[in-house]
Amino acid sequence: MIDSHQVDRDQILSPKVWRYPRENKFMGLVIPKAYGGKVFSAYAHTQIIEKISGRNSAASVTVAVPNSLGPGELLDHYDTPKQKAHYLPRLAHGIDIPT
């Protein structure tokens, strides 16, 4: 699916590579299932990132940042129910990508 040499050469992930983590909710690993996430543990999240890193570092960072920098977790703990209902599904499905 990912050609690491091409990614390094072109400095961009292809639409196909972006589509896969979005469609498979890789952007919502730590988001509760009620909002479309997978609610994985920190250990499971780390194992997934490690596996992706073995293929391409840019792809692993693409999945790691939305999950490990905490936007989903922070929104889940501190936002209002209305804000959670709006933002968490969008993060889980990769519609919004935090940077």
N, C-alpha and C positions, 0 to 999 in steps of 0.2 A: 504494500500500500504506500509506503513512504520510501522515496529514493533519497537517502541521506546526502549523497554526493550532489544531487540536483538542488536540494534545499540549501546546502552550504554554498554552492556556486551562485544560485539565484537570490539567496537571502530572503526567501519567502516560502511559506507553506502553501501548497496547492489547495484549491477549493475542495478537492476530494479528501485531503487530509483534515481540513477544518470540519468538514461535514461529519466524519466518523465520530469524533468525540461529542459533537453536539447531539447527533441522533441517538447515541448510546449513553447519554447523560453523564459523561465523564466530567462535565463542568459542575455537576451537583453531587459530588461524592460525599460531602459532609452535610448536605441539606436534608432536612427531614422528608420522609416519603410523602407526607401529607401535602407537600409543596412540589412534588415531582422529583425529589432527590433520591439518593441511595442510602443515606445515613450510615456510611461506613466509618469504622474506627480509624484513629490516627495510624495504627499499624497497617490496616488494609490499604489506606490511602498511600502510605509510604511504599508498600509493595507494588502497587500499580505504577507509581511514578518511577520506581526503580526499573520495572520491566520496560516502560516506554523509553527511559533514558538509554537503555541498551541499543535502541534503534536510532534515536536522534535526540539530541539535547534540546533543540528548539521545540520539538513536539512535546517533550516532557515538561518544559517550562510553560507551554501553552495550557497544559492540564494542571500543573502544580499551582500556578498563581491564583486562579479563581478559587481553589480549594484551601490553600495553605496560608494565604494572607488574611483570611478571615472574613471577607464580606458576607458570605452566606451565614456563617456562624454568628457574626455580630448582629446581622439583621434579625436572625432568629431569636436572639436573646434580648435585644433592646428596642426593636421596632414595634409599632402598633400592629394589631391584627390586620388592619387595612393595608398597611405598608408591606407586611409579610406576604399577604395574598397577591400583591402586585409584583413585588420584586423577586421573591424567592423562586417562583416558577420560571421566571425569565432567566435567572442565573442558572438554575438547574438544567434548562434546555439549551443554554448557550446563546440565547437571544441577546442578552446583555453580557458583555465580557468586561469584568473589572480590570483596571490597569493601575 
